[in-house]
Amino acid sequence: MPHHHNISLNMPPMVETLNPEDIFKTRCIWVTGPVIVGAGPSGLAVAACLKDQNVPSILLERANCIASLWQNRTYNRLKLHLPKKFCQLPNFPFPDYFPEYPSKFQFINYLESYAKHFNINPNFNETVQSAKYDQTFGLWRVKTIRKINTFTSLAHAADDDDDDVEVEYICRWLVVATGENSEKVVPEFEGLDDFGGRVMHACDYKSGEGYGGKKVLVVGCGNSGMEVSLDLCNHNANPSMVVRSSVHVLPREVFGKSTFELAVMLMTKLPIWMVDKILLVLTRLILGNVEKYGLKRPCIGPLELKNISGKTPVLDIGALEKIRSGHIEVVPGIRRFSQGKVELVDGKVLNIDSVVLATGYRSNVPSWLKENEFFSNDGMPKDPFPNGWKGKSGLYAVGFTGRGLSGASLDAISVSHDIAKSWKEETKQRKKTVAARHRRCISHF
């Protein structure tokens, strides 16, 4: 089998010095440990847990930084929705001085400290094109495109067309850690091309600065839609929020205790339907009847709905108050756009200046992973939590539980232990084989 380096079992797999002489050639690299795709919280957690088990790995990341979703595609006012103790990664707690709900910037700082603490150095600017299991050799073949613009100043640099290098990694284990939110979802709307105003996805929205006095249509009423609408309000814009379907809005805290923490505690003692009933009664006491503001509740309770559909309830951090006071207008679904206007399904026409699509994200796994047993067409593992972390032939998934960072951490621990077990067995087997060969050689003399 072709390989680019002879790598000893005890050496880290990325013993790759970039030689300017062959920097523009296709490279084939044998990896002794797993290849992890995605350097977000999930990928970092797996890499750290593997380090704890003394298993080498390679971490591939298409962006130029860790946690690119957090760094490049989130709004500035974002904070973790759950208390920090439910969001920390394995073996490295948040600093004590962090608030209960760390900000986006504090969380990024935490992740950078995490990578530094465990000496995790991802291969940045490297996009996986395909990953396929080779039945003949019992190995994964992971093909990537590596951007090497940083090297174009070398005397050997070719013209601009040669800025990328194709790399193929050969490995026994593949960990998919690209997550549920790797690609933005942009629905098609009739007439949007004729609208003429500014249209952006929530992943490109940073702050309401510059929107003062503007009429902004926010499409979507999940946590992002609610928070973008609130942020626009706080910058004196006039947001209208499109609520196409039913939604559960819960208070972030109940009598000073995190709603999530309360739910976790109750679920250890009560069935899920009863916990849902309790949460909805408490929500009614604290938030009142939200249906009169156009926020229709689903028939199924918030936790059961999350389990069935993956739809997360909204944890209110102030948007509801703005809806009550009329600063955020709740409107029904969209029929069509036209120049500077939107027509809604109830026939009402609004004049608007801008549109923010808080229409969510999806997994991109089907676009590059060539297998159809473990992942379904929507890029999520077919087996629900807690069994969706292990596939066949050394394939694993981390961060697809629908349970945020706590789910990713649990997956990372399970995956690292499983890989470490087989890695150590195989390493021991190889060492025995080498020793046996050595003894046979000696016996000839």
N, C-alpha and C positions, 0 to 999 in steps of 0.2 A: 504493500500500500504506500502511495507517495506521501512523503512528509518533508517539511522544510528544515526541521531541527531535530537533533537527537536530544531528547529531554529526559533527564533522569527522573525517576519516580519521586525523589525527594525535593526536586527543584520546583519553584513555581512555574506554571505552564507558559507564562508570557516572557520567556527568556529571549526577547526579540529585539536585537539592536537594529535600528533602521539603517541599512547600508545604502548610501546614495547611489552606488553602482547598480543595485537591483531594485531601487525604490519604485520604479514604474512597471515592474513585472507583476504578473499574478502570483500571489503567494499562497502556499498551502501549509497549514500549521496543525500539527498534532497536539492535542490538548490532553494532558493526563487526568485532569479533573473535569468538572462540568463547565459548560458554557452557559452563562446567564444573560438573557436578553432583557435590557431595560434597567437603567440606574436610578429609578425612582425609589421611594421608601421600601417597596417590596424587594427589588433587586439588591439594594444595600443590606437589607436585613438578612437575606439568604447568604450573601457574600460574607457577612460578619459571622453568622452562625457556622458556616463552613470553616472559617479561619479558626474558630474556637475548637473545631474538631480536627484541626491540622490538615484540612483538605484544600488543595489549591483550586482556584477557579479563574475564569476570565469573564469579565463583565463588559458587555457591549452596549453602547449608548449612542443613539443617532444624533442627539443634540451635543452642544459643546459644554454641558454642565450637568451636574447631578440634579435630579428632581426638576426637570425642565418644565413640567406642567405647573408646578408651584412657582418656579422662578419667572417663567415667561408668559403663562397663560392664566393668571389669576388677578382679580381686582385687588387694589391696595388695601381696602378696608377688611378684607377677609380675615377671619379668625377661625381656629379649629372649632367645630360645632360641639364637640364632646370634651369633657374634662381631660386634662393632659395625661392623667394616669391611664386612660384608655387608648391613648394615641402614641405612647412611647414604643420604640423598637426594642427588640430583645437585648438584654445585658447592658443597657445604657440609659438610665432614667433621665428625664428632663431636669435641668438645674432647679433647685428649690426656689430661687428667686423669680422663676417664670410665673406669670399669672395662671389662674385656673384654665383659662382659654387663651393659649398663646396666639399671637398674631402671625400672619403669613411670614413676616420677616424673621420673627423669632423661631418659627418652625424651620425655615430654610437654614438659619444659623445652627440650629440643633442638628439637622441632617449633615451639614458640612463638618461639624464637630464629630459626628458619628463616623463619617468616612475617614476622617483624620485619625480618630482613636483606633480604628481597626485597620488602618493603613490600606484602605480600599482605593485602588487607582483604576477607574474604568477606562476602556478604550473609547474616547469621545469621537464624535463626527464619523461614526461607523454605523451604517444602516444595514440591517439584515434584509436581504432580498428574498432568500428562501432558506428553509430548513427542512431536510428530508431524511428519513431513516433509511439507511442502506441495509436491506435484508441480508445481502450476501456476506457483508463483513460484520454485521451486528453493530453498526456505528451510525451516529448522526453526522450529516454533512451540512454545515451552516455556511451559506455563501453571503458575503457582505460587500458593500461598496464603502471604501474608506476615503474620506476627503483628506487630502494632504496639502492643502493650500499653504500650510505653515512651512512647507519645504520648497516652495516654488522659487525661493531666492537662491537655491543651490545652483551651481554651475550646470548641473545635470538636468535641471528642470526643463520639461518640454513646453510646448505651447499650452494655451488654456484648456484645450480639449483633453489634455492628459493629466488633469488635476486629481483624478480619482484612481484608486487602485482596487482591483478585485482581490478579495481574500477568501479562502475557504478554510474553515476550521473543521477538523475531524475529532469527534469526541464520543464518549460513552453515554454521557448524561446531558440533557438539555433542559434548562429551567426557563419557562416563559414567565417573565415578570413585567410585561408591558402594560398590564392593568386594564381596568374596565374603561378608562377615560383617555385612550391614546389618540382618538380622532374626534374632531367636533362633528356634531350632527347638524346639517343645514337643510331644513325642509324646503320644498319648492312651493312658492306662493304665486298665484296668478298675478301678473302685472308688476311684480317686484322690480323688474328691469326698467320699468317706466317711472318708478317712484321718484328718482332724481335726487333724493336726499341721502344722508349718510346711513349706511347699513353695515353693522358689524356683529360678529358673534361675541357672546359674553367673554370668550377666551381672549379677545383683543381689547376688552373694556378694562381701563385701569381706574378711572375715577370720574366723578360727575363734573370735574372742573371743565369749564368751557361750555357747559350745557345750560348755564343759568338762563332762565326765561324761555328755554326751548321746550317744545312739546315732543316727548319721546315715547315711542311705543315699545314696551318691553314684552317680548313674546315668550311666555313660559312663567310658571308660578311655583317652581321648585325653590330650593334654598337660594340658588343663584338669582333667579328672577326676582324673588322677594328682596334680596340684599342689594341688587343693582337698583331696583326701584327706590329703596330706602336711601341709598347713596345719592341718587339723582335728586330726591327730595331735599336732602341735606345740603345740596349745592343749588337750591332754588330753581330746579327744573320742574316741569310738569309731566310726570310719568303716568301713562295708562298701561296697566298690566293685563295681558291677555291670559284669561283662565279658560282653557278649552274643555277641561274635564274636571272631575272632582279631585279634591286635595285634602289631606289631613294636615292641619296646622296645630302644633302643640306648643306650649310654653317651653322655653329652653330649660327653665327651672320650676320646680313645684315646691313652694314654701322653703326656698333657699337650697333645695337639693336638686341636683341634675336629674332631669326627667329620664334620661337614658340610664343613669345609675339606679334610679328607682325601679325602672322596668326590669333591669338585669336582676335586681334583688328579688322582686316579686316573682319573676319567672322561675326562680329556684324552688318556690313553694306552691305556685298556682299554675293552672293551665293557661295557655296563651290567650284564649278567648276571654277569660276572666280578667287577666292583666289589661287587655284592651279596654274592657268595660270600665275598669278603675281609672285608667288613663283618660278616657273620654269624659267621665264624670268630673274628674279634677280639672280637665281642660275647660269644660263648660263653666265651672266655678270661677276659674281664673280669667279666661278670655271672653266668656259670654257666648252668645249665639253668633258664630261667624257667618252662618248661611245668609243672614240678612244683608251681608256686604258682598254677596256674589261668590262666596267661597263654599261651594257645595261639598259636603263630606261624602266619601265613598261608603257603601253599605258595609264593606268588610273593615274590621278594625285595623289600626295603623301597623301593629306588629305582624298580624296575619297577612296583611296586604304586602308588606315588605318581604315576607317569606315566599309568598306565591309569585309576585310579579317583580320583586327587586325594587319597587318604588319606595323611596325613602320619604318619611313624613318630614314636613317643614318644621324646623325649630325656630320659633319666632324670636327675633332680637330687636323688635321695634317697628317692623313694617306694618303690623296690624293696627297699631295706634294711628299711623299715617293714613291707612285705609279708612278707619273710622272717622277721622277728621276731614276726609275728602281730599287730602293732598296726593294720595295715590288712588287713581280711578281704576276699578276692576271692570274689565270689558270682556264680552264673550269672544268666540273664535273669529278668525279672519275669513272673509269671502274673497276679496281681491284688493290689490293696491292699484293706485293710479297716481298721476303727478301730484306729489305733496299730500296725498290723501290715502286713507284706508277705509274700505267698506267692511263692516262686521256682519256676522251671520244674522243678526237681528235687524239688518237694514240700516243701522245707524252709520253715518259717515264722519270720520274724524280728520281734521287737518293736523298733520304731524310733520316735524322737521327731521327726525332721526328714528332709526329702528335698531334695537339691541335684541339679538336672537339668543335668549337664554334657553336654548333648545337641547342642551345636554351633549353628551359624548357617547362614544361606543368603542368597543375593542377593535383593534386592527389585525388580530391574529390570523383570520382566514386569508388575508392578503399575502402572507409569507410562509405560514406553517403548512406544509403539505401532508396533512393527515386528516382523517375524518371520523375517527373513533372517539377520541377524548374530548375535542372541542366541537360545539355545535356551530351552525351557520352564522349565529350572531357573535361568534368569537368568545363564548363563555363555556366553561367545562360543563359537560352533560350531567355529571353527577353533582347534586347540590351539596352545599356545606353540611357536614364537615368532611365530605369524601372527595371533594373536587381538586385535590392537590396532586394526586398521583395517577399517571396514565401507564401505558405499556412501554416496554423497550427503553426505559430510562428517561421518559418524558415526565416533566413536572410543571405545575402551575402555582404561582404565588400572587395573591392580590386580586383574586376573582371571586371573592366570597360574598360581595355585596355588604360586607360588615366593616368596611373602612380599614383603618390602620390596625385595629386590634385583630381583625381577621387575617390580615397580611402577616402579622407577627406570629400568629399560631401556625399558619401555613409554612412560614420560613423555618420555624423550629422543626416541624414534622419533616419537611423536605431535606433539611441539612442532616438530620439524624439518619434518614433512610439512605441518602447518598453516601454518608460517611461509613455506614455499615458495609455496604457493598464495595466501596472504594478500599476500605481496609482489608476486606477479604481478598479482593483481587490483587492488592499490593502484596499481601502475605503469600498468595499463590505464586506470583511472579518471582518473589524472592526465593521461594522453595525451588522453583524450576531452575533459576540461575545457579543456586547452590548445588543442585543435583548435577547440572552440566559440569560445574567446576570439579565435583568429586570424580565424575567419569573421566575428565581430562587428566586428573592426577593419577588415576588408577592405570593409565596407559604407560606411565613411566616406571 
